[in-house]
Every structure is written in C-alpha cells, then in structure tokens.
Amino acid sequence: VIGESLRVVVPAGEGRARQAPPGAQVIIETPTGSQVGDLFAFRADDPTEFVSAAHTRVWSGRLFPRIGQPFVSNRRRPLLTLVGDTSPGVHDMLVPACDPERYRQLGVEGWHASCAENLREAVADLGVVVADPPQPVNVFMEVSLDPGGGLALRPSPARPGDRLSLRAEAPLVVALSACPQDLVQISAHGPTDLVLEVRVPEAP
Ligand SMILES: [Zn+2]
C-alpha cells in the first residue's frame, strides 16, 4: 500500500518476511546491538531469482558491502541497494545460514532453531518455497580473514540501535532471521530481537 510503513519485531531466534515493492525502503535494526541477522530476498514474481552473497562479492569486489552498492542476484542483477548504515559496516557474505545439521555437529541433541528453518517458515505464506536456502547476507556479523586464510567468527560489533537501510530494486519478498546461534558467540548478548521495517514511498 502506497505510503504505508510496516514495522515488525523479529523475535530472538525467529524469522519474519514481508513484501517490498520496487522503490520501497527496507530497514533492519538491532535494538540491543550485536545481534546477527540472516537477510534473504527473493523476486516476488519469480522466486528462483534471489540475492546471492557470492555473486555480490564478485560484483563489488569486496568482502563486505559498502553504501551505494547493490546486492545482486544469482542472475547477477541488482535486487537491493545499500543506501544507509549506522553500524561499523561489517556484514558477512561468506558464511551460509545455520541449519539443523550445523547444530547437530556442534553437539546439540534434539531440535534447535535455525536460520534455514526460520526462512522456510517465514516465506511460506508469501508464495516462496525454499529448497536449499540461498547464501544470506549476514547483517551485523563479523567474520575476519587472517593473512594465512583462516576464518574467525567474532562477536558482532554492531551497537544498540544500529540500522541498515536498503532500497528494493524489484518486487521482493524480504526475509530476516534473528540468528538463534547460541553455541558460537557471534551475537554478543545471546540471541536478541531484530526489527524489520518496510516503507513504501508516497506516489510522486
Ligand atoms: Zn543463523
């Protein structure tokens, strides 16, 4: 709806999804700071096209996104553009979404929430069926590379109230999971809530 703003709390460890028409502003906030979110975006009119962190790394020639640059799809077309970022600017594009097997390998017995399951549940009502989750953009997540090629998953440096602002470049379904990871300390205060907001601009 034109002029509408939809603000939804993504509870700690859960996922939510919303439609974002072309030109909509998508805002992601970590009220407590240091909460990692897995961000996914699918074309609403063809969900086989989706934001791909791997293709975005090649497009931008960077490990982390920069303001003004797009997140491109598995077909190398811009779907979202980063237009604002109050955080330290560290948003991992290397690590896949956590899933049940990840937690099993970390020693969890029984069920544990995961970003892969959160994604499937969040988009199911919006007409998107996910076989294998795309590689997400892990907002506020710090994965650093040492000179020998080693990877280190570090606590998120995002501060309370830090927010990202993105512009939808196509009709999208945007999903955000407030990552439930509590065995590897990537969210310094344990899983906490995120906020997802979609603002649809007034018609000119
Ligand atoms: Zn996760």
Residues whose N, C-alpha, C, O or C-beta is under 5 A from the ligand:
A	BS01	ZN	A97 C98 C115 C179 P180 Q181
